[in-house]
Amino acid sequence: MSEIGFRDEVNVPEGPLNPQGQAFETVMLHAGQETPDPATGARAFPIYMTTSFVFDDCDAAADVFALRKPGNIYSRLTNPTNEAFERRIAALEGASAAIAVASGAAAITYTVENLTRAGDHIVSANTIYGGTYNYFEHTLKSHDVDCTFVDPTQPGTIANFEKAIRDNTKMVFVETIGNPNANLIDIDALAEMCHSHGVPLVVDNTFATPYLFRPLDHGADLSIESATKFIGGHGLVLGGVIAENGKFDWEGSGRFPWMVDPDPSYHGISFARDAPGAAFCTRIRAIILRDMGACLSPVSSFALLQSLETLSLRVERHVYNTEKVVEFLSKHPKVEVVHHPMLEDSPDHALYQRYFPNGAGSIFTFEAKGGRDGAKRFADSLKMFSLLANVADMKSLVIHPASTTHSQMTEEELLASGIKPTTIRLSIGCENVRDIIADLSQALDKI
């Protein structure tokens, strides 16, 4: 995007949550609340700040508890404000169902919890957020779940993922845009390979957002996002979302009997058969949220609903500013290399052109000259950028991954993930791009 301006309207697939096939910008404003609040006429969706809900009678309560009829029981499981947010996310992702939880980490944890049992195995790209890497590599071992990491930057990416699949593999996990080096993976090809083995593909879409890329349109079975990032966009609230496409064949896969067989802890329900199109999210709500309780606050849902109303506008500005910053850094004498797929010499440039015609990747890295000390001096010298452990804020942000976000990884793990002592991660915000570049320039002068 060489000039600031609205991109062509983006259509969201038709479905039960978007029957008119409306464009993205319309859906992000109206889905989940097509009419004003019927009780008060309020245009903004109300905050239902309540722990529980009154039933008409005992039979009505029993029907809701047994999932025979829809209704609210307790805000750990469902809440009208949360539901409005979930419906909007599902519509934007082109999903059949979605569920919101307390954080992006909770979304990943609950996804793994829903897909695995002791003795199982998962496959993951190694170019992922350090917290997710640590969870897969270390914490899951205490649950007797093993993870094989695949380097997607090496030749033969899809074949390498396929070689890692075992009889007990329960998911393949990747990020749409890798954290922190903005590497890309061929999602279409990866999904086709996963499905040939009856394994679901789980994609963390946090860095792309459904505005720039919808994994479910490209064969992924589950799309996860940290709503804390672009969806919230202002560094105010934590949240996570899981969206499913409703098409994975849980029964035919043969790998997930707990999704198919009657569940003795929930009235003998078969989630795959009794909740078609929403089996995955329904089981998380009925079993995992019930037992583990990392629910989203309705106050947070309210804030996220408001933020969604400006998602496309914010992301357009993020992308525009990023393109200008990448161009500046790639030509600066104190920058060794910039890791961004928009650059023609990037190994992922062809995938970038194919999957992101309107740009993406406002979170990326570069290698500063001057070693570790030079990289840290640069970060410490920035004046407008905030040095903190978050991304996708309206404000521009910076971090030194090796000593912070990915610091729990060993030196070998860091290098395998493409993170060096000189690596700086930038999250380009929505300030005027001239001011962003001026701040970067004066900080580079300090090296």
Kinemage of the C-alpha trace (Angstrom):
@kinemage 1
@onewidth
@group {chain A} dominant
@subgroup {mainchain}
@vectorlist {calphas} color= white
{ca met a 1} P 0.000 0.000 0.000
{ca ser a 2} L 1.947 2.978 -1.261
{ca glu a 3} L -0.670 5.505 -0.207
{ca ile a 4} L -2.943 5.716 2.810
{ca gly a 5} L -6.431 4.606 1.869
{ca phe a 6} L -9.124 2.044 2.408
{ca arg a 7} L -8.434 -1.348 0.924
{ca asp a 8} L -11.138 -2.981 -1.140
{ca glu a 9} L -13.923 -4.357 1.017
{ca val a 10} L -13.227 -7.795 2.431
{ca asn a 11} L -16.067 -10.287 2.299
{ca val a 12} L -16.660 -12.765 5.085
{ca pro a 13} L -17.934 -16.215 4.057
{ca glu a 14} L -21.661 -16.754 4.326
{ca gly a 15} L -22.764 -18.962 7.190
{ca pro a 16} L -25.081 -19.162 10.189
{ca leu a 17} L -23.336 -16.168 11.796
{ca asn a 18} L -23.195 -14.107 8.587
{ca pro a 19} L -26.106 -15.269 6.424
{ca gln a 20} L -26.018 -12.132 4.256
{ca gly a 21} L -22.358 -12.564 3.363
{ca gln a 22} L -21.665 -9.003 4.492
{ca ala a 23} L -18.236 -7.418 4.176
{ca phe a 24} L -15.713 -7.507 7.027
{ca glu a 25} L -16.165 -3.857 7.998
{ca thr a 26} L -19.926 -4.326 8.376
{ca val a 27} L -19.569 -7.546 10.346
{ca met a 28} L -17.003 -6.058 12.748
{ca leu a 29} L -19.536 -3.367 13.680
{ca his a 30} L -22.748 -5.377 13.889
{ca ala a 31} L -22.214 -9.125 14.363
{ca gly a 32} L -23.382 -10.321 17.757
{ca gln a 33} L -25.636 -7.308 18.208
{ca glu a 34} L -27.698 -6.830 15.090
{ca thr a 35} L -30.332 -4.796 16.959
{ca pro a 36} L -30.175 -2.429 19.959
{ca asp a 37} L -30.643 -3.861 23.444
{ca pro a 38} L -34.346 -4.853 23.573
{ca ala a 39} L -34.724 -3.906 27.238
{ca thr a 40} L -33.279 -0.403 27.092
{ca gly a 41} L -32.613 0.489 23.458
{ca ala a 42} L -28.899 0.863 24.215
{ca arg a 43} L -26.814 0.859 21.025
{ca ala a 44} L -23.628 -0.341 22.744
{ca phe a 45} L -23.897 -3.910 23.998
{ca pro a 46} L -24.509 -3.874 27.777
{ca ile a 47} L -22.117 -5.302 30.344
{ca tyr a 48} L -23.976 -8.151 32.041
{ca met a 49} L -22.094 -7.982 35.330
{ca thr a 50} L -23.618 -10.971 37.066
{ca thr a 51} L -22.382 -14.314 38.312
{ca ser a 52} L -25.551 -16.290 37.622
{ca phe a 53} L -28.964 -16.320 35.976
{ca val a 54} L -32.492 -17.143 37.202
{ca phe a 55} L -34.353 -20.090 35.642
{ca asp a 56} L -38.097 -20.119 34.994
{ca asp a 57} L -38.528 -23.457 36.773
{ca cys a 58} L -36.699 -26.692 37.587
{ca asp a 59} L -37.466 -28.294 34.215
{ca ala a 60} L -36.108 -25.234 32.367
{ca ala a 61} L -32.959 -25.367 34.485
{ca ala a 62} L -32.499 -29.070 33.745
{ca asp a 63} L -32.849 -28.464 29.988
{ca val a 64} L -30.156 -25.785 30.012
{ca phe a 65} L -27.793 -27.871 32.142
{ca ala a 66} L -28.244 -30.848 29.794
{ca leu a 67} L -27.618 -28.656 26.705
{ca arg a 68} L -31.084 -29.499 25.399
{ca lys a 69} L -31.925 -25.804 25.239
{ca pro a 70} L -29.721 -22.703 25.032
{ca gly a 71} L -29.452 -20.489 28.077
{ca asn a 72} L -27.165 -19.005 30.677
{ca ile a 73} L -26.225 -20.864 33.836
{ca tyr a 74} L -23.181 -19.199 35.360
{ca ser a 75} L -20.795 -16.588 33.964
{ca arg a 76} L -17.859 -18.973 34.138
{ca leu a 77} L -19.546 -20.849 31.275
{ca thr a 78} L -21.686 -18.322 29.424
{ca asn a 79} L -22.516 -14.660 29.724
{ca pro a 80} L -24.489 -12.481 27.272
{ca thr a 81} L -21.672 -9.930 26.861
{ca asn a 82} L -19.154 -12.698 26.266
{ca glu a 83} L -21.520 -14.364 23.825
{ca ala a 84} L -21.826 -11.186 21.750
{ca phe a 85} L -18.026 -11.018 21.539
{ca glu a 86} L -17.793 -14.718 20.623
{ca arg a 87} L -20.407 -14.383 17.895
{ca arg a 88} L -18.581 -11.422 16.394
{ca ile a 89} L -15.261 -13.249 16.403
{ca ala a 90} L -16.845 -16.324 14.807
{ca ala a 91} L -18.404 -14.204 12.070
{ca leu a 92} L -15.121 -12.399 11.352
{ca glu a 93} L -13.121 -15.650 11.280
{ca gly a 94} L -15.664 -17.357 9.011
{ca ala a 95} L -16.101 -19.910 11.807
{ca ser a 96} L -19.011 -22.108 12.815
{ca ala a 97} L -18.385 -21.410 16.522
{ca ala a 98} L -16.023 -19.550 18.824
{ca ile a 99} L -15.287 -19.391 22.524
{ca ala a 100} L -13.562 -16.632 24.511
{ca val a 101} L -11.271 -17.278 27.474
{ca ala a 102} L -9.171 -15.234 29.859
{ca ser a 103} L -5.984 -14.893 27.782
{ca gly a 104} L -4.216 -16.056 24.662
{ca ala a 105} L -2.202 -18.474 26.778
{ca ala a 106} L -5.444 -19.954 28.111
{ca ala a 107} L -6.709 -20.366 24.539
{ca ile a 108} L -3.626 -22.392 23.598
{ca thr a 109} L -3.658 -24.400 26.821
{ca tyr a 110} L -7.348 -25.262 26.532
{ca thr a 111} L -6.914 -26.253 22.897
{ca val a 112} L -4.138 -28.678 23.818
{ca glu a 113} L -6.169 -29.919 26.805
{ca asn a 114} L -9.117 -30.620 24.515
{ca leu a 115} L -7.003 -32.497 21.956
{ca thr a 116} L -4.581 -34.581 24.016
{ca arg a 117} L -4.338 -37.198 26.724
{ca ala a 118} L -1.374 -38.560 28.679
{ca gly a 119} L 0.910 -40.420 26.314
{ca asp a 120} L -0.026 -38.308 23.293
{ca his a 121} L 2.118 -36.268 20.945
{ca ile a 122} L 1.877 -32.940 19.128
{ca val a 123} L 3.888 -31.299 16.352
{ca ser a 124} L 4.746 -27.609 16.309
{ca ala a 125} L 6.790 -25.118 14.355
{ca asn a 126} L 9.738 -23.934 16.426
{ca thr a 127} L 9.387 -20.332 15.220
{ca ile a 128} L 6.708 -19.413 17.747
{ca tyr a 129} L 6.199 -17.192 20.777
{ca gly a 130} L 8.642 -18.107 23.559
{ca gly a 131} L 5.880 -18.729 26.101
{ca thr a 132} L 4.174 -21.216 23.782
{ca tyr a 133} L 7.504 -22.885 23.043
{ca asn a 134} L 8.228 -23.266 26.752
{ca tyr a 135} L 4.748 -24.706 27.373
{ca phe a 136} L 5.131 -27.263 24.583
{ca glu a 137} L 8.741 -28.188 25.317
{ca his a 138} L 8.724 -28.290 29.130
{ca thr a 139} L 5.327 -27.976 30.841
{ca leu a 140} L 3.584 -30.550 28.636
{ca lys a 141} L 6.191 -33.147 29.598
{ca ser a 142} L 4.775 -33.132 33.129
{ca his a 143} L 1.423 -34.084 31.539
{ca asp a 144} L 3.131 -36.899 29.597
{ca val a 145} L 2.519 -35.145 26.286
{ca asp a 146} L 5.484 -34.978 23.931
{ca cys a 147} L 6.162 -32.310 21.303
{ca thr a 148} L 8.274 -32.540 18.156
{ca phe a 149} L 9.457 -29.182 16.840
{ca val a 150} L 9.918 -28.598 13.124
{ca asp a 151} L 11.906 -25.722 11.663
{ca pro a 152} L 9.661 -24.266 8.939
{ca thr a 153} L 12.474 -22.137 7.534
{ca gln a 154} L 14.279 -25.231 6.218
{ca pro a 155} L 13.672 -26.731 2.741
{ca gly a 156} L 10.917 -29.331 2.452
{ca thr a 157} L 8.732 -27.751 5.143
{ca ile a 158} L 5.569 -29.772 4.564
{ca ala a 159} L 7.473 -33.060 4.219
{ca asn a 160} L 9.344 -32.278 7.447
{ca phe a 161} L 6.060 -31.762 9.292
{ca glu a 162} L 4.710 -34.994 7.824
{ca lys a 163} L 7.763 -36.957 8.966
{ca ala a 164} L 7.097 -35.778 12.533
{ca ile a 165} L 3.536 -37.179 12.675
{ca arg a 166} L 3.082 -40.357 14.718
{ca asp a 167} L 0.177 -42.687 15.445
{ca asn a 168} L -0.493 -40.751 18.666
{ca thr a 169} L -0.149 -37.232 17.172
{ca lys a 170} L -3.161 -35.083 18.059
{ca met a 171} L -2.412 -31.726 16.455
{ca val a 172} L -0.047 -29.704 14.291
{ca phe a 173} L 0.481 -26.144 15.534
{ca val a 174} L 1.860 -23.138 13.652
{ca glu a 175} L 1.615 -19.362 13.746
{ca thr a 176} L 0.340 -17.528 10.674
{ca ile a 177} L 3.196 -15.049 11.067
{ca gly a 178} L 5.998 -16.359 13.268
{ca asn a 179} L 6.981 -14.629 16.493
{ca pro a 180} L 9.302 -12.783 16.410
{ca asn a 181} L 10.873 -13.087 12.930
{ca ala a 182} L 7.679 -12.858 10.834
{ca asn a 183} L 8.333 -16.105 8.923
{ca leu a 184} L 5.489 -17.653 6.930
{ca ile a 185} L 4.219 -21.193 6.257
{ca asp a 186} L 2.127 -22.538 3.381
{ca ile a 187} L -1.110 -23.071 5.333
{ca asp a 188} L -3.024 -24.598 2.397
{ca ala a 189} L -0.432 -27.296 1.811
{ca leu a 190} L 0.057 -27.957 5.516
{ca ala a 191} L -3.700 -28.376 6.077
{ca glu a 192} L -3.986 -30.840 3.194
{ca met a 193} L -1.154 -32.925 4.618
{ca cys a 194} L -2.595 -32.881 8.156
{ca his a 195} L -6.008 -34.009 6.969
{ca ser a 196} L -4.511 -36.901 5.017
{ca his a 197} L -3.416 -38.228 8.430
{ca gly a 198} L -6.619 -37.323 10.298
{ca val a 199} L -4.805 -34.669 12.375
{ca pro a 200} L -6.274 -31.196 12.994
{ca leu a 201} L -4.278 -28.115 12.049
{ca val a 202} L -4.244 -25.412 14.723
{ca val a 203} L -3.127 -21.931 13.659
{ca asp a 204} L -2.291 -19.038 15.971
{ca asn a 205} L -3.539 -16.099 13.902
{ca thr a 206} L -2.699 -13.356 16.406
{ca phe a 207} L -0.233 -11.440 14.242
{ca ala a 208} L -2.395 -11.470 11.099
{ca thr a 209} L -5.908 -10.976 12.538
{ca pro a 210} L -8.915 -12.193 10.537
{ca tyr a 211} L -8.842 -8.904 8.655
{ca leu a 212} L -5.666 -9.813 6.767
{ca phe a 213} L -5.857 -13.626 6.849
{ca arg a 214} L -8.433 -16.224 7.891
{ca pro a 215} L -6.795 -19.619 8.489
{ca leu a 216} L -10.134 -21.446 8.372
{ca asp a 217} L -10.548 -20.354 4.740
{ca his a 218} L -7.267 -22.136 3.981
{ca gly a 219} L -8.033 -25.498 5.566
{ca ala a 220} L -7.057 -24.914 9.198
{ca asp a 221} L -9.423 -26.540 11.668
{ca leu a 222} L -8.898 -24.164 14.583
{ca ser a 223} L -7.858 -20.515 14.648
{ca ile a 224} L -6.529 -19.127 17.931
{ca glu a 225} L -5.861 -15.496 18.763
{ca ser a 226} L -4.607 -13.586 21.719
{ca ala a 227} L -7.351 -10.954 21.856
{ca thr a 228} L -4.936 -8.959 24.028
{ca lys a 229} L -3.115 -7.970 20.844
{ca phe a 230} L -4.713 -6.485 17.699
{ca ile a 231} L -8.285 -7.347 18.691
{ca gly a 232} L -7.908 -5.241 21.838
{ca gly a 233} L -5.318 -3.001 20.255
{ca his a 234} L -4.844 -0.588 23.146
{ca gly a 235} L -2.969 -2.612 25.771
{ca leu a 236} L -5.939 -2.529 28.146
{ca val a 237} L -7.325 -6.034 28.670
{ca leu a 238} L -6.299 -9.674 28.405
{ca gly a 239} L -8.306 -12.163 26.393
{ca gly a 240} L -8.104 -15.171 24.105
{ca val a 241} L -10.357 -16.693 21.471
{ca ile a 242} L -10.680 -20.100 19.801
{ca ala a 243} L -12.645 -20.437 16.557
{ca glu a 244} L -13.457 -23.705 14.775
{ca asn a 245} L -14.537 -24.428 11.223
{ca gly a 246} L -16.904 -27.239 12.264
{ca lys a 247} L -15.682 -29.501 9.465
{ca phe a 248} L -13.085 -31.755 11.111
{ca asp a 249} L -14.187 -35.390 11.092
{ca trp a 250} L -13.699 -36.298 14.749
{ca glu a 251} L -15.240 -39.737 14.286
{ca gly a 252} L -13.488 -40.582 11.032
{ca ser a 253} L -10.117 -39.491 12.394
{ca gly a 254} L -10.143 -42.255 15.005
{ca arg a 255} L -7.782 -40.221 17.194
{ca phe a 256} L -10.331 -38.521 19.466
{ca pro a 257} L -12.733 -40.988 21.127
{ca trp a 258} L -13.555 -38.455 23.876
{ca met a 259} L -15.042 -36.161 21.240
{ca val a 260} L -17.239 -38.976 19.904
{ca asp a 261} L -18.072 -41.394 22.729
{ca pro a 262} L -20.736 -40.516 25.329
{ca asp a 263} L -19.139 -38.367 28.032
{ca pro a 264} L -19.910 -39.799 31.488
{ca ser a 265} L -19.177 -36.440 33.168
{ca tyr a 266} L -21.756 -34.581 31.093
{ca his a 267} L -25.003 -36.515 30.780
{ca gly a 268} L -23.546 -38.963 28.252
{ca ile a 269} L -23.377 -36.346 25.508
{ca ser a 270} L -21.411 -37.075 22.335
{ca phe a 271} L -19.953 -33.704 21.446
{ca ala a 272} L -19.237 -34.650 17.825
{ca arg a 273} L -22.738 -36.005 17.243
{ca asp a 274} L -24.837 -33.779 19.509
{ca ala a 275} L -23.088 -30.463 18.772
{ca pro a 276} L -22.339 -30.640 15.044
{ca gly a 277} L -20.348 -27.671 13.832
{ca ala a 278} L -19.476 -26.648 17.380
{ca ala a 279} L -18.146 -29.842 18.955
{ca phe a 280} L -14.741 -28.429 19.873
{ca cys a 281} L -15.930 -25.185 21.449
{ca thr a 282} L -18.859 -26.889 23.174
{ca arg a 283} L -16.584 -29.402 24.876
{ca ile a 284} L -14.251 -26.654 26.082
{ca arg a 285} L -17.212 -24.743 27.505
{ca ala a 286} L -18.950 -27.743 29.065
{ca ile a 287} L -15.909 -29.593 30.447
{ca ile a 288} L -12.737 -27.508 30.507
{ca leu a 289} L -14.165 -24.121 31.503
{ca arg a 290} L -16.377 -25.916 34.004
{ca asp a 291} L -13.364 -27.607 35.598
{ca met a 292} L -10.553 -25.075 35.116
{ca gly a 293} L -12.399 -21.780 34.983
{ca ala a 294} L -10.181 -19.364 33.015
{ca cys a 295} L -13.233 -17.450 31.824
{ca leu a 296} L -13.286 -13.989 30.288
{ca ser a 297} L -14.748 -11.127 32.314
{ca pro a 298} L -17.804 -9.452 30.736
{ca val a 299} L -16.040 -6.118 31.306
{ca ser a 300} L -13.163 -7.356 29.140
{ca ser a 301} L -15.623 -8.592 26.510
{ca phe a 302} L -17.233 -5.167 26.431
{ca ala a 303} L -13.851 -3.495 25.889
{ca leu a 304} L -12.935 -6.001 23.168
{ca leu a 305} L -16.265 -5.474 21.401
{ca gln a 306} L -15.564 -1.751 21.233
{ca ser a 307} L -12.042 -2.344 19.956
{ca leu a 308} L -13.253 -4.696 17.227
{ca glu a 309} L -15.231 -1.806 15.755
{ca thr a 310} L -11.969 -0.160 14.638
{ca leu a 311} L -9.930 -3.273 13.819
{ca ser a 312} L -9.718 -2.759 10.053
{ca leu a 313} L -8.888 0.933 10.420
{ca arg a 314} L -6.108 0.267 12.907
{ca val a 315} L -4.604 -2.655 10.995
{ca glu a 316} L -4.497 -0.641 7.773
{ca arg a 317} L -2.436 2.034 9.530
{ca his a 318} L -0.196 -0.576 11.205
{ca val a 319} L 0.545 -2.108 7.797
{ca tyr a 320} L 1.143 1.220 6.047
{ca asn a 321} L 3.569 2.394 8.742
{ca thr a 322} L 5.359 -0.954 8.764
{ca glu a 323} L 6.044 -0.875 5.050
{ca lys a 324} L 7.715 2.536 5.413
{ca val a 325} L 9.737 1.433 8.469
{ca val a 326} L 10.947 -1.781 6.819
{ca glu a 327} L 12.069 0.196 3.785
{ca phe a 328} L 13.977 2.624 6.040
{ca leu a 329} L 15.660 -0.053 8.154
{ca ser a 330} L 16.635 -2.223 5.185
{ca lys a 331} L 18.771 0.630 3.865
{ca his a 332} L 20.298 1.814 7.145
{ca pro a 333} L 24.073 1.263 7.547
{ca lys a 334} L 23.781 0.193 11.207
{ca val a 335} L 21.244 -2.556 10.427
{ca glu a 336} L 22.660 -5.970 9.548
{ca val a 337} L 19.449 -7.510 8.225
{ca val a 338} L 15.677 -7.007 8.451
{ca his a 339} L 13.458 -10.081 8.844
{ca his a 340} L 10.243 -9.273 7.023
{ca pro a 341} L 8.572 -11.237 4.217
{ca met a 342} L 7.644 -8.072 2.271
{ca leu a 343} L 11.301 -7.765 1.247
{ca glu a 344} L 12.046 -9.338 -2.121
{ca asp a 345} L 15.106 -11.174 -0.792
{ca ser a 346} L 13.065 -12.846 1.969
{ca pro a 347} L 12.695 -16.623 1.497
{ca asp a 348} L 8.987 -16.181 2.304
{ca his a 349} L 8.337 -13.352 -0.149
{ca ala a 350} L 6.336 -15.540 -2.559
{ca leu a 351} L 4.089 -16.738 0.284
{ca tyr a 352} L 3.694 -13.143 1.422
{ca gln a 353} L 2.513 -12.071 -2.017
{ca arg a 354} L 0.134 -15.023 -2.203
{ca tyr a 355} L -1.411 -14.845 1.260
{ca phe a 356} L -1.101 -11.152 2.142
{ca pro a 357} L -1.918 -9.007 -0.907
{ca asn a 358} L -2.840 -6.132 1.416
{ca gly a 359} L 0.269 -6.379 3.565
{ca ala a 360} L 0.902 -7.744 7.038
{ca gly a 361} L 3.582 -8.193 9.629
{ca ser a 362} L 3.712 -5.055 11.750
{ca ile a 363} L 5.589 -7.165 14.317
{ca phe a 364} L 9.007 -8.182 12.997
{ca thr a 365} L 12.709 -8.187 13.857
{ca phe a 366} L 15.994 -6.803 12.651
{ca glu a 367} L 19.610 -7.450 13.576
{ca ala a 368} L 21.450 -4.379 14.813
{ca lys a 369} L 25.164 -3.976 14.326
{ca gly a 370} L 27.313 -3.666 17.414
{ca gly a 371} L 26.530 -7.022 19.037
{ca arg a 372} L 24.298 -7.573 22.045
{ca asp a 373} L 25.407 -4.296 23.635
{ca gly a 374} L 24.592 -2.391 20.471
{ca ala a 375} L 21.112 -3.947 20.258
{ca lys a 376} L 20.343 -3.127 23.888
{ca arg a 377} L 21.743 0.403 23.539
{ca phe a 378} L 19.425 0.943 20.567
{ca ala a 379} L 16.363 -0.266 22.508
{ca asp a 380} L 17.276 1.826 25.546
{ca ser a 381} L 17.751 4.940 23.379
{ca leu a 382} L 14.288 4.952 21.816
{ca lys a 383} L 12.103 7.757 23.155
{ca met a 384} L 8.670 7.265 21.624
{ca phe a 385} L 8.744 3.448 21.495
{ca ser a 386} L 7.760 1.750 24.750
{ca leu a 387} L 10.048 -1.022 26.001
{ca leu a 388} L 7.553 -3.629 27.211
{ca ala a 389} L 6.373 -7.217 26.740
{ca asn a 390} L 3.391 -6.736 24.475
{ca val a 391} L 2.722 -6.271 20.769
{ca ala a 392} L 0.017 -4.931 18.436
{ca asp a 393} L -0.704 -1.855 20.529
{ca met a 394} L -1.693 1.453 18.914
{ca lys a 395} L 1.607 2.729 20.303
{ca ser a 396} L 4.927 1.542 18.885
{ca leu a 397} L 6.734 -1.016 21.049
{ca val a 398} L 10.198 -2.578 21.241
{ca ile a 399} L 11.772 -5.531 23.056
{ca his a 400} L 15.026 -7.502 23.100
{ca pro a 401} L 13.619 -11.085 22.773
{ca ala a 402} L 16.704 -13.029 23.877
{ca ser a 403} L 16.675 -11.386 27.304
{ca thr a 404} L 12.887 -11.095 27.773
{ca thr a 405} L 10.054 -12.767 25.840
{ca his a 406} L 12.168 -15.768 24.794
{ca ser a 407} L 14.619 -15.720 27.715
{ca gln a 408} L 13.490 -19.082 29.130
{ca met a 409} L 14.798 -20.799 26.018
{ca thr a 410} L 18.357 -22.123 25.976
{ca glu a 411} L 20.992 -20.567 23.708
{ca glu a 412} L 20.591 -23.534 21.360
{ca glu a 413} L 16.797 -23.170 21.313
{ca leu a 414} L 17.080 -19.451 20.646
{ca leu a 415} L 19.387 -19.919 17.690
{ca ala a 416} L 17.208 -22.738 16.324
{ca ser a 417} L 14.262 -20.344 16.450
{ca gly a 418} L 16.210 -17.642 14.638
{ca ile a 419} L 16.764 -15.403 17.662
{ca lys a 420} L 20.239 -13.952 18.159
{ca pro a 421} L 21.744 -11.649 20.814
{ca thr a 422} L 21.451 -8.841 18.243
{ca thr a 423} L 17.785 -9.446 17.468
{ca ile a 424} L 15.399 -6.551 18.139
{ca arg a 425} L 11.630 -7.017 17.857
{ca leu a 426} L 9.552 -4.037 16.820
{ca ser a 427} L 5.791 -3.642 16.984
{ca ile a 428} L 4.966 -0.722 14.712
{ca gly a 429} L 2.109 1.396 15.997
{ca cys a 430} L -0.232 3.994 14.534
{ca glu a 431} L 1.710 7.198 15.227
{ca asn a 432} L 2.700 9.344 12.250
{ca val a 433} L 5.267 7.294 10.383
{ca arg a 434} L 7.653 10.253 10.099
{ca asp a 435} L 7.856 10.422 13.891
{ca ile a 436} L 8.366 6.657 14.127
{ca ile a 437} L 11.264 6.753 11.683
{ca ala a 438} L 12.792 9.792 13.387
{ca asp a 439} L 12.843 7.939 16.719
{ca leu a 440} L 14.383 4.834 15.136
{ca ser a 441} L 16.984 6.981 13.401
{ca gln a 442} L 18.182 8.775 16.523
{ca ala a 443} L 18.384 5.481 18.433
{ca leu a 444} L 20.404 3.818 15.666
{ca asp a 445} L 22.796 6.768 15.852
{ca lys a 446} L 23.568 5.746 19.458
{ca ile a 447} L 25.055 2.406 18.346
